[in-house]
Amino acid sequence: MATIAFFNLPARGHLNPTLPVVKELVKLGIDVHYFVGEEYRKLVEDAGSTFHPLPSLNRLGDNPLQSASAPNDKQIALMPFAMGYQAPLVVPELVAVLRTLRPDCLVYNTLSLWPRLAARILDITSIGFRPYHGLREQKSVGAPFSSGKLANLAEETDRRLSALMSSFNKPPLTLIDLVSQVDDLTLMFIVKALQHNAEAFDERFLFVGPSFIEGESEPWPFSDRPDRRMRRAYVSLGTMRNNDPAFYRACFSAFSADEWQVIMSVGEQVTLDSLSPIPDNFLVASSVRQTAVLPHTDVFVTHGGLNSVMESLTFGVPMVIVPSIREQQLTAHRVQALGCGVVLDRDSVTAAFLLQQASAIIDDETIRYRLRTIQEKIVAAGGYKRAATAIANMLKEA
């Protein structure tokens, strides 16, 4: 039986698209071992894989950047420096575990440097995956350093990386060498039509589109009105940067008319009591099964996370996108360029403007046509089954 070691970052949005791939690999008779933070143990075990704990940047006690649980743009850009700096604390133990496990292949989130290092040290075939929307290369690492502090960190990171590789009798390498690595196969959980600067991605990048299993359908929780056409909205700011009561209240005002029925997911940081009074035409919950709600929805008010956008496109739902970080802005503006939604500034949007934009895209037949075109591309991309097949084929060649 072939064995795969899967590596990911401790973020739900990065984990979710990999779970259907893992389930499919297990169905194909492949033994999958998943390395991620302890908080995701149950999810990866339920997918049929064997869980292995992987430390996060915050828990190592030697993080020069003090990355937050919901990192901002600067912290995201500096993550390679932190992972490279901390590699000597993690990689030797990881190498020891992998030597015992003897996987045929490593499958890893391309934002994570530790499995890249382990694969180089052990000469194991590696496959990357991107559960995010980004540029072809991580520019922050190769950019000129504007501050002495960052330049010193880059120099120290390179020194630590070279010392680590030398301890395993491997040639020295720099952080730029490491992040510039492109494997023979990188899985992209996005359709090529949505990818920014898609022409920069060659045949090594396989665009499989969204990766999720729809599951059983669920009914819309509100009753129909025989005397009028109701408008259905779904509001969610994702799983990380969702502590925004002011925005939720703006949605209450925007969709207050009784022709609207709204489901709103607010996450774990916002209590329902803090949003009181909740209008009668709103159902507010800490979380909902998004893929069960979207098929019933006329418009999706979203933060623009890649998984949410791809799921919305899958079900042909137009979007009002209110991004908060650079990656979400990149995705949002691609959605707008494709004619499948509009982008608003979350900090300045008014209830009146939100209502106007949501109503306009519901009534826009051109948007509906463009959504159908993207839906066809999503079906053709193949999703999690194509991703699993590509991994299995690489195993045969390894």
C-alpha positions in Angstrom: 0.0 0.0 0.0 1.3 3.4 -1.0 1.8 6.0 1.8 1.4 9.7 1.6 2.3 12.4 4.2 0.0 15.4 3.9 1.1 18.8 5.4 -1.1 21.9 6.0 -1.2 25.1 7.9 -3.6 25.5 10.9 -6.4 27.4 9.2 -9.9 26.0 8.4 -10.0 27.6 5.0 -6.7 25.8 4.0 -7.8 22.5 5.5 -11.3 22.2 4.1 -10.5 21.7 0.4 -8.0 18.9 1.2 -10.4 16.7 3.2 -12.3 15.5 0.2 -9.0 14.7 -1.6 -7.9 12.7 1.4 -11.2 10.8 1.5 -10.8 10.0 -2.2 -7.1 8.9 -1.7 -8.2 6.5 1.1 -10.9 5.1 -1.2 -8.1 4.4 -3.7 -6.3 2.3 -1.1 -3.7 4.9 -0.2 -2.5 5.2 3.4 -2.7 9.0 4.3 -0.9 10.5 7.2 -1.9 14.1 7.9 0.3 16.6 9.7 -1.4 19.7 11.1 -2.3 21.5 14.3 -3.9 19.5 17.2 -7.2 21.4 16.9 -7.9 19.7 13.5 -7.3 16.1 14.7 -10.9 15.0 14.5 -11.5 16.5 11.0 -8.5 14.7 9.5 -9.3 11.5 11.3 -12.9 11.6 10.1 -11.5 11.9 6.6 -9.8 8.6 7.0 -6.2 9.7 7.6 -3.9 9.2 10.5 -3.3 12.4 12.5 0.2 13.7 13.4 0.6 16.9 15.4 2.5 19.8 13.8 3.4 22.9 15.8 2.2 26.3 14.8 4.4 29.4 14.6 2.8 30.8 17.8 3.5 27.7 19.9 7.2 27.3 19.3 8.2 30.1 21.7 10.8 31.4 19.2 8.8 33.3 16.7 10.5 36.6 15.7 7.3 37.9 14.1 4.7 37.0 16.6 2.1 36.0 14.0 -1.5 36.4 15.0 -4.3 33.8 14.9 -5.8 35.9 12.1 -2.7 37.4 10.5 -2.8 40.7 8.7 -1.2 41.3 5.3 2.2 42.2 6.7 2.3 39.0 8.9 1.2 36.9 6.0 4.0 38.3 3.8 6.6 37.7 6.6 5.5 34.1 7.3 8.2 32.5 5.1 10.8 34.3 7.3 9.3 33.0 10.5 9.0 29.4 9.1 12.6 29.5 7.8 13.9 31.0 11.1 12.2 28.3 13.1 13.0 25.4 10.8 15.8 24.1 13.0 13.3 23.7 15.8 10.9 21.6 13.7 12.5 19.9 10.8 14.9 17.5 12.5 12.0 15.9 14.5 9.9 15.9 11.4 12.6 14.1 9.4 12.9 11.5 12.2 9.1 10.8 12.0 9.2 10.6 8.2 12.1 8.2 8.3 10.0 5.9 10.4 6.9 6.4 8.3 8.7 6.1 5.0 6.1 7.8 2.8 6.2 7.5 -0.9 5.2 11.1 -1.4 4.8 14.4 0.5 1.8 16.6 -0.3 2.0 20.0 1.2 0.6 23.5 1.4 3.0 25.6 -0.7 3.0 28.3 2.0 4.6 25.8 4.4 8.4 25.5 4.2 9.0 22.7 6.7 7.8 19.9 4.5 9.7 21.3 1.6 12.9 21.1 3.7 12.1 17.5 4.8 11.4 16.4 1.3 14.8 17.8 0.2 16.6 16.2 3.1 15.0 12.8 2.5 14.8 12.9 -1.3 11.1 12.2 -1.3 8.8 13.1 -4.1 6.8 16.2 -3.2 3.5 17.6 -4.5 2.3 21.1 -3.7 -1.2 22.4 -3.3 -2.5 26.0 -3.1 -5.7 26.5 -1.1 -5.3 30.2 -1.5 -5.3 32.7 -4.4 -1.9 34.3 -4.9 0.7 35.4 -7.3 3.0 33.0 -9.2 5.8 33.7 -6.7 6.0 35.0 -3.1 7.4 38.5 -3.8 8.0 39.5 -0.2 11.0 37.1 0.1 12.7 38.4 -3.0 11.9 42.1 -2.4 14.6 44.5 -1.4 14.6 44.9 2.4 13.6 48.4 3.5 14.5 48.0 7.2 17.7 46.9 8.9 15.7 44.6 11.2 14.2 42.7 8.3 17.5 42.5 6.4 19.1 41.1 9.6 16.2 38.6 10.0 16.7 37.5 6.3 20.4 37.0 6.8 19.9 35.1 10.0 17.2 32.9 8.4 19.6 32.0 5.6 22.3 31.1 8.0 20.0 28.9 10.0 18.7 27.2 6.9 22.2 26.5 5.6 23.3 25.1 9.0 20.2 22.9 9.1 21.0 21.4 5.6 24.6 21.0 6.5 23.7 18.9 9.5 22.1 16.5 7.1 25.0 16.6 4.7 23.0 18.5 2.2 24.1 21.6 0.1 23.3 25.0 1.7 20.3 26.9 0.5 18.7 30.3 1.0 15.1 31.3 1.8 14.7 32.5 -1.8 15.9 29.1 -3.1 13.3 27.4 -0.9 10.2 29.5 -1.8 11.2 29.5 -5.5 10.8 25.7 -5.6 8.1 24.5 -8.0 7.3 20.8 -7.9 6.4 18.7 -11.0 2.8 18.9 -9.7 1.0 21.7 -7.8 -2.7 21.4 -7.2 -4.7 24.6 -7.6 -8.1 24.8 -5.8 -9.3 27.5 -8.2 -10.4 27.5 -11.9 -7.9 29.0 -14.2 -10.4 31.6 -15.4 -10.4 33.2 -11.9 -6.6 33.0 -11.3 -4.8 36.3 -11.4 -2.2 36.4 -14.1 -3.1 32.9 -15.1 -0.7 32.9 -18.1 2.3 32.8 -15.7 1.3 29.3 -14.5 2.7 26.5 -16.7 1.7 22.9 -17.1 3.1 22.0 -13.6 0.1 23.7 -12.1 -3.1 21.7 -12.3 -6.3 23.8 -11.8 -8.8 21.4 -10.3 -11.3 24.1 -9.1 -13.3 23.9 -5.8 -12.9 20.8 -3.7 -15.9 19.9 -1.6 -18.5 17.2 -1.2 -22.0 18.7 -1.4 -23.7 16.3 1.1 -27.4 16.1 1.7 -29.6 19.0 0.7 -31.4 21.0 3.4 -34.6 23.1 3.0 -34.5 26.9 3.2 -35.6 27.7 6.8 -38.0 30.4 5.9 -41.6 30.0 4.6 -42.5 31.1 1.0 -44.8 34.0 0.5 -47.5 33.2 -2.2 -48.2 36.9 -2.7 -44.6 37.9 -3.6 -41.2 36.8 -4.8 -38.9 36.7 -1.8 -35.3 37.6 -2.1 -32.8 35.3 -0.3 -29.4 36.5 1.0 -26.6 34.7 2.7 -24.1 36.7 4.7 -20.7 35.3 6.0 -17.3 36.9 6.7 -15.6 33.5 6.9 -14.0 31.7 9.8 -11.2 34.1 10.8 -11.8 37.8 10.4 -15.5 37.8 11.2 -15.6 39.8 14.5 -17.5 42.7 12.9 -20.8 43.5 14.7 -21.0 46.9 13.0 -21.1 45.2 9.5 -23.7 42.7 10.7 -25.9 45.5 11.9 -25.5 47.3 8.6 -26.8 44.1 7.0 -29.8 44.2 9.4 -30.6 47.7 8.1 -29.9 46.9 4.5 -32.2 43.9 4.3 -34.9 45.0 6.7 -37.7 45.0 4.2 -40.0 42.0 4.5 -39.2 40.9 0.9 -35.8 39.7 2.2 -35.0 36.5 3.9 -31.4 36.3 5.3 -29.2 33.7 6.8 -26.1 35.1 8.5 -23.1 33.2 9.8 -21.1 35.2 12.3 -18.5 32.8 13.7 -17.5 32.1 17.3 -16.2 35.5 18.3 -19.5 37.3 18.1 -22.3 36.4 20.5 -25.9 36.4 19.3 -26.9 38.5 22.3 -24.5 41.2 21.3 -26.4 41.6 18.0 -29.8 41.9 19.6 -32.4 42.7 18.5 -32.1 40.4 15.5 -34.8 41.1 12.9 -37.5 38.5 12.3 -36.4 38.0 8.7 -32.9 37.0 9.7 -31.6 33.6 10.9 -28.3 34.3 12.7 -26.0 31.4 13.7 -22.3 30.9 14.7 -21.9 28.6 11.7 -24.0 27.1 9.0 -23.2 24.4 6.3 -22.5 26.8 3.5 -22.9 24.4 0.7 -26.4 23.6 2.0 -27.4 27.3 2.1 -25.9 28.5 -1.2 -28.2 26.5 -3.6 -31.2 28.4 -2.1 -29.5 31.8 -2.2 -30.1 34.7 -4.6 -27.0 36.7 -3.4 -24.0 36.0 -1.2 -22.5 38.8 0.9 -19.0 37.4 1.5 -15.5 38.3 2.6 -14.1 36.8 -0.6 -12.2 33.8 0.8 -11.2 31.5 -2.0 -13.3 28.5 -0.8 -16.4 30.7 -0.3 -16.0 32.3 -3.7 -15.5 29.0 -5.5 -18.5 27.4 -3.7 -20.7 30.4 -4.7 -19.6 30.1 -8.3 -20.3 26.4 -8.2 -23.9 27.1 -7.4 -24.2 30.1 -9.7 -24.8 32.7 -6.9 -23.7 36.3 -7.6 -21.6 37.9 -4.9 -21.2 41.2 -3.0 -17.7 40.9 -1.8 -16.3 42.9 1.2 -12.6 41.8 1.4 -10.3 42.6 4.4 -6.9 41.3 3.3 -4.9 41.4 0.1 -5.6 37.8 -1.0 -9.3 38.4 -0.7 -9.0 41.7 -2.6 -7.2 39.8 -5.4 -10.0 37.3 -5.6 -12.8 39.9 -5.3 -11.5 41.9 -8.2 -11.2 38.9 -10.4 -14.8 38.0 -9.6 -15.8 41.5 -10.5 -13.7 41.4 -13.7 -15.5 38.2 -14.7 -18.8 39.9 -14.2 -19.9 37.6 -11.4 -20.2 40.1 -8.6 -19.2 43.5 -7.1 -16.6 44.6 -4.7 -17.4 47.0 -1.8 -15.3 48.6 0.9 -16.3 46.9 4.2 -15.2 49.8 6.3 -17.2 52.5 4.5 -20.1 50.7 2.9 -23.5 52.0 4.0 -26.7 49.9 4.4 -28.3 51.8 1.5 -25.5 51.1 -0.9 -25.2 47.5 0.2 -29.0 47.0 -0.5 -28.6 48.8 -3.9 -25.7 46.6 -5.0 -27.3 43.3 -3.8 -30.6 44.1 -5.5 -28.8 45.1 -8.7 -26.8 41.9 -9.2 -29.9 39.7 -8.4 -31.7 41.4 -11.3 -28.8 41.4 -13.7 -29.3 38.7 -16.4 -25.8 39.3 -17.8 -24.3 38.3 -14.4 -26.5 35.1 -14.5 -25.2 34.2 -18.0 -21.5 34.8 -16.9 -22.1 32.6 -13.8 -23.4 29.8 -16.0 -20.2 30.0 -18.1 -18.0 29.7 -15.0 -20.1 26.8 -13.7 -19.2 24.9 -16.9 -15.5 25.6 -16.3 -15.8 24.3 -12.7 -17.4 21.1 -13.8 -14.7 20.6 -16.4 -11.9 21.3 -13.8 -12.7 18.0 -12.0 -12.5 19.0 -8.3 -11.2 16.7 -5.6 -11.5 13.5 -7.7 -9.2 14.9 -10.3 -6.8 16.1 -7.6 -6.7 12.6 -6.0 -6.2 11.0 -9.4 -3.3 13.3 -10.2 -1.6 12.4 -6.8 -2.2 8.7 -7.4 -0.6 9.0 -10.9 2.4 10.7 -9.4 2.8 7.9 -6.9 3.0 5.4 -9.7 5.8 7.4 -11.3 7.7 7.9 -8.0 
